Amino acid sequence: MNNKGQALVEFIIIIPVLILILLAIIDYSRIIQVRSNLESIAEEVIDDKNYELDSDITINEVTTDGERSYYLRKKVELYSPFLNLVMDNPYPVEVKRVVHE
């Protein structure tokens, strides 16, 4: 008996699921990379007030009793078609740094 046709049908059924999982992994890794970049940028912004940011990064500075907080935000566009059911698209990534004075 020839099972090549059955294997082809199973492969065609499974491949879209595998592609969606791969895209989700890529999206999560991009979010982690953007967060890591924002962490590095936050350190540089604290040290150098004239640091030039990309146009898609927003920064808010909040001063309260003896401390200054920096909020850096960037939105990441997701590639996965169904991941936006679980997460916002574009997904906002935020980093907070507090400097005690």
MDAnalysis code that builds the backbone (N, CA, C; Angstrom):
import MDAnalysis as mda
import numpy as np

u = mda.Universe.empty(303, n_residues=101, atom_resindex=np.repeat(np.arange(101), 3), trajectory=True)
u.add_TopologyAttr("name", ["N", "CA", "C"] * 101)
u.add_TopologyAttr("resid", np.arange(1, 102))
u.add_TopologyAttr("resname", ["MET", "ASN", "ASN", "LYS", "GLY", "GLN", "ALA", "LEU", "VAL", "GLU", "PHE", "ILE", "ILE", "ILE", "ILE", "PRO", "VAL", "LEU", "ILE", "LEU", "ILE", "LEU", "LEU", "ALA", "ILE", "ILE", "ASP", "TYR", "SER", "ARG", "ILE", "ILE", "GLN", "VAL", "ARG", "SER", "ASN", "LEU", "GLU", "SER", "ILE", "ALA", "GLU", "GLU", "VAL", "ILE", "ASP", "ASP", "LYS", "ASN", "TYR", "GLU", "LEU", "ASP", "SER", "ASP", "ILE", "THR", "ILE", "ASN", "GLU", "VAL", "THR", "THR", "ASP", "GLY", "GLU", "ARG", "SER", "TYR", "TYR", "LEU", "ARG", "LYS", "LYS", "VAL", "GLU", "LEU", "TYR", "SER", "PRO", "PHE", "LEU", "ASN", "LEU", "VAL", "MET", "ASP", "ASN", "PRO", "TYR", "PRO", "VAL", "GLU", "VAL", "LYS", "ARG", "VAL", "VAL", "HIS", "GLU"])
u.atoms.positions = np.array([
    [0.832, -1.183, 0.000],
    [0.000, 0.000, 0.000],
    [0.883, 1.256, 0.000],
    [0.487, 2.270, -0.746],
    [1.268, 3.491, -0.897],
    [0.773, 4.547, 0.104],
    [1.685, 4.993, 0.987],
    [1.326, 5.978, 2.011],
    [1.831, 7.376, 1.688],
    [2.346, 7.597, 0.482],
    [2.878, 8.915, 0.125],
    [1.788, 9.979, 0.105],
    [0.623, 9.640, -0.372],
    [-0.485, 10.598, -0.406],
    [-0.937, 10.990, 0.988],
    [-0.958, 10.039, 1.902],
    [-1.354, 10.326, 3.280],
    [-0.333, 11.245, 3.950],
    [0.931, 11.005, 3.743],
    [1.977, 11.849, 4.323],
    [1.898, 13.266, 3.775],
    [1.596, 13.404, 2.483],
    [1.468, 14.726, 1.876],
    [0.285, 15.485, 2.470],
    [-0.828, 14.843, 2.663],
    [-2.002, 15.484, 3.257],
    [-1.705, 15.907, 4.692],
    [-1.048, 15.055, 5.474],
    [-0.695, 15.414, 6.847],
    [0.263, 16.604, 6.872],
    [1.209, 16.626, 5.961],
    [2.151, 17.733, 5.885],
    [1.432, 19.034, 5.544],
    [0.508, 18.979, 4.592],
    [-0.236, 20.182, 4.198],
    [-1.111, 20.688, 5.345],
    [-1.608, 19.801, 6.174],
    [-2.425, 20.216, 7.319],
    [-1.549, 20.841, 8.411],
    [-0.363, 20.321, 8.635],
    [0.501, 20.764, 9.736],
    [1.314, 22.010, 9.389],
    [1.692, 22.225, 8.142],
    [2.598, 23.326, 7.786],
    [2.062, 24.716, 8.153],
    [0.762, 25.033, 8.013],
    [0.313, 26.362, 8.452],
    [0.471, 26.590, 9.958],
    [0.249, 25.549, 10.734],
    [0.424, 25.663, 12.185],
    [1.899, 25.915, 12.515],
    [2.785, 25.223, 11.858],
    [4.218, 25.423, 12.087],
    [4.659, 26.827, 11.682],
    [4.112, 27.335, 10.586],
    [4.456, 28.697, 10.153],
    [3.958, 29.723, 11.168],
    [2.750, 29.536, 11.706],
    [2.230, 30.456, 12.728],
    [3.077, 30.423, 13.992],
    [3.514, 29.242, 14.396],
    [4.384, 29.143, 15.571],
    [5.721, 29.823, 15.307],
    [6.279, 29.649, 14.130],
    [7.538, 30.304, 13.773],
    [7.392, 31.825, 13.790],
    [6.304, 32.341, 13.234],
    [6.077, 33.789, 13.244],
    [5.901, 34.323, 14.661],
    [5.233, 33.566, 15.521],
    [5.071, 33.983, 16.919],
    [6.421, 34.037, 17.632],
    [7.270, 33.051, 17.360],
    [8.616, 33.058, 17.956],
    [9.405, 34.265, 17.472],
    [9.311, 34.588, 16.197],
    [10.004, 35.758, 15.651],
    [9.483, 37.034, 16.299],
    [8.162, 37.157, 16.471],
    [7.596, 38.351, 17.102],
    [8.071, 38.500, 18.541],
    [8.047, 37.433, 19.305],
    [8.507, 37.511, 20.690],
    [9.986, 37.872, 20.767],
    [10.794, 37.333, 19.876],
    [12.214, 37.679, 19.893],
    [12.431, 39.142, 19.505],
    [11.623, 39.669, 18.593],
    [11.724, 41.090, 18.248],
    [11.345, 41.966, 19.436],
    [10.320, 41.573, 20.192],
    [9.914, 42.335, 21.370],
    [11.028, 42.337, 22.411],
    [11.653, 41.184, 22.624],
    [12.761, 41.103, 23.582],
    [13.932, 41.955, 23.108],
    [14.206, 41.952, 21.803],
    [15.307, 42.759, 21.266],
    [15.021, 44.249, 21.431],
    [13.802, 44.682, 21.147],
    [13.449, 46.096, 21.305],
    [13.551, 46.507, 22.765],
    [13.104, 45.644, 23.668],
    [13.206, 45.951, 25.098],
    [14.668, 46.099, 25.514],
    [15.521, 45.216, 25.030],
    [16.945, 45.292, 25.345],
    [17.555, 46.587, 24.806],
    [17.181, 46.958, 23.577],
    [17.677, 48.213, 23.006],
    [17.199, 49.414, 23.807],
    [15.939, 49.390, 24.255],
    [15.423, 50.498, 25.067],
    [16.144, 50.582, 26.404],
    [16.512, 49.441, 26.970],
    [17.280, 49.444, 28.222],
    [18.619, 50.152, 28.011],
    [19.293, 49.850, 26.902],
    [20.570, 50.500, 26.609],
    [20.393, 51.986, 26.354],
    [19.359, 52.342, 25.615],
    [19.103, 53.746, 25.312],
    [18.755, 54.509, 26.584],
    [18.033, 53.873, 27.501],
    [17.661, 54.537, 28.754],
    [18.905, 54.920, 29.549],
    [19.889, 54.042, 29.590],
    [21.133, 54.368, 30.288],
    [21.843, 55.550, 29.640],
    [21.845, 55.588, 28.310],
    [22.512, 56.680, 27.610],
    [21.760, 57.992, 27.767],
    [20.435, 57.935, 27.802],
    [19.631, 59.150, 27.970],
    [19.872, 59.748, 29.342],
    [19.982, 58.905, 30.362],
    [20.228, 59.401, 31.713],
    [21.590, 60.079, 31.791],
    [22.590, 59.501, 31.148],
    [23.942, 60.064, 31.181],
    [24.081, 61.297, 30.298],
    [23.441, 61.301, 29.147],
    [23.595, 62.378, 28.163],
    [22.217, 62.929, 27.811],
    [21.897, 64.112, 28.307],
    [20.577, 64.711, 28.071],
    [20.349, 65.079, 26.612],
    [21.391, 65.251, 25.826],
    [21.265, 65.639, 24.424],
    [21.288, 64.431, 23.494],
    [21.057, 63.248, 24.041],
    [21.065, 62.027, 23.228],
    [19.929, 62.087, 22.217],
    [20.250, 61.795, 20.962],
    [19.258, 61.878, 19.886],
    [18.555, 60.534, 19.721],
    [17.213, 60.548, 19.898],
    [16.404, 59.331, 19.812],
    [15.851, 59.135, 18.407],
    [15.512, 57.886, 18.086],
    [14.806, 57.614, 16.839],
    [13.423, 58.240, 16.899],
    [12.824, 58.448, 15.751],
    [11.523, 59.117, 15.700],
    [10.399, 58.257, 16.272],
    [10.578, 56.930, 16.302],
    [9.514, 56.059, 16.802],
    [9.637, 55.744, 18.294],
    [10.621, 56.331, 18.973],
    [10.788, 56.149, 20.417],
    [10.323, 57.414, 21.116],
    [9.432, 57.246, 22.089],
    [8.984, 58.395, 22.878],
    [9.571, 58.287, 24.277],
    [9.856, 59.450, 24.855],
    [10.415, 59.492, 26.202],
    [9.628, 60.501, 27.020],
    [9.278, 60.100, 28.232],
    [8.621, 60.993, 29.180],
    [9.484, 61.060, 30.424],
    [9.660, 62.272, 30.929],
    [10.435, 62.466, 32.149],
    [9.494, 62.987, 33.221],
    [9.417, 62.283, 34.345],
    [8.540, 62.658, 35.450],
    [9.405, 62.874, 36.678],
    [9.265, 64.056, 37.296],
    [10.029, 64.375, 38.494],
    [9.085, 64.412, 39.687],
    [9.429, 63.644, 40.714],
    [8.667, 63.650, 41.959],
    [9.628, 63.917, 43.102],
    [9.230, 63.664, 44.307],
    [10.034, 63.970, 45.497],
    [11.396, 63.283, 45.466],
    [12.391, 64.019, 45.030],
    [13.760, 63.529, 45.074],
    [14.122, 62.465, 44.058],
    [13.271, 62.183, 43.107],
    [13.634, 61.203, 42.085],
    [13.047, 61.605, 40.734],
    [13.763, 61.195, 39.718],
    [13.349, 61.475, 38.348],
    [13.134, 60.147, 37.636],
    [11.985, 59.999, 36.993],
    [11.658, 58.760, 36.282],
    [11.656, 59.019, 34.783],
    [12.251, 58.104, 34.045],
    [12.277, 58.159, 32.589],
    [11.480, 56.973, 32.051],
    [10.533, 57.254, 31.171],
    [9.732, 56.217, 30.525],
    [10.032, 56.253, 29.029],
    [10.593, 55.192, 28.514],
    [10.859, 55.075, 27.084],
    [9.876, 54.077, 26.502],
    [9.237, 54.455, 25.389],
    [8.236, 53.593, 24.764],
    [8.504, 53.473, 23.268],
    [8.238, 52.275, 22.776],
    [8.310, 52.029, 21.339],
    [7.269, 50.980, 21.004],
    [6.617, 51.131, 19.876],
    [5.614, 50.165, 19.448],
    [6.220, 49.233, 18.406],
    [5.970, 47.931, 18.598],
    [6.498, 46.898, 17.705],
    [5.338, 46.332, 16.900],
    [5.457, 46.402, 15.598],
    [4.436, 45.836, 14.703],
    [4.611, 44.323, 14.654],
    [3.528, 43.581, 14.908],
    [3.596, 42.122, 14.939],
    [3.379, 41.539, 13.548],
    [4.095, 40.439, 13.251],
    [3.964, 39.756, 11.978],
    [2.909, 38.658, 12.012],
    [2.723, 38.051, 13.176],
    [1.821, 36.903, 13.296],
    [0.375, 37.321, 13.093],
    [-0.352, 36.635, 12.230],
    [-1.724, 37.037, 11.936],
    [-2.688, 36.868, 13.103],
    [-2.524, 35.855, 13.934],
    [-3.473, 35.609, 15.011],
    [-2.944, 35.994, 16.381],
    [-1.720, 36.482, 16.454],
    [-1.156, 36.876, 17.742],
    [-1.828, 38.139, 18.277],
    [-2.432, 38.927, 17.392],
    [-3.106, 40.136, 17.856],
    [-4.381, 39.817, 18.636],
    [-4.836, 38.581, 18.645],
    [-5.952, 38.190, 19.496],
    [-5.524, 38.117, 20.960],
    [-4.253, 37.874, 21.184],
    [-3.711, 37.762, 22.528],
    [-3.014, 39.052, 22.953],
    [-2.362, 39.715, 21.997],
    [-1.576, 40.922, 22.282],
    [-2.066, 42.058, 21.401],
    [-1.780, 43.294, 21.835],
    [-2.105, 44.458, 21.014],
    [-1.190, 44.499, 19.803],
    [-1.720, 45.017, 18.709],
    [-0.903, 45.215, 17.521],
    [-1.077, 46.644, 17.052],
    [-0.074, 47.483, 17.094],
    [1.316, 47.249, 17.479],
    [1.463, 47.113, 18.989],
    [2.404, 46.274, 19.393],
    [2.615, 45.977, 20.805],
    [3.503, 47.048, 21.429],
    [3.033, 47.707, 22.508],
    [3.861, 48.745, 23.139],
    [4.887, 48.136, 24.091],
    [6.132, 48.521, 23.909],
    [7.215, 48.084, 24.791],
    [7.641, 49.301, 25.589],
    [7.715, 49.160, 26.930],
    [8.048, 50.297, 27.790],
    [9.156, 49.915, 28.755],
    [10.065, 50.862, 28.954],
    [11.153, 50.693, 29.905],
    [11.111, 51.887, 30.851],
    [11.284, 51.631, 32.139],
    [11.259, 52.699, 33.140],
    [12.606, 52.711, 33.866],
    [13.155, 53.896, 34.026],
    [14.377, 54.094, 34.795],
    [14.100, 55.171, 35.827],
    [14.499, 54.926, 37.082],
    [14.329, 55.879, 38.160],
    [15.701, 56.307, 38.644],
    [15.912, 57.638, 38.724],
    [17.162, 58.196, 39.208],
    [16.867, 58.923, 40.505],
    [17.525, 58.494, 41.597],
    [17.352, 59.157, 42.879],
    [18.358, 60.298, 42.979],
    [17.856, 61.452, 43.344],
    [18.750, 62.629, 43.418],
    [19.047, 63.007, 44.834],
])
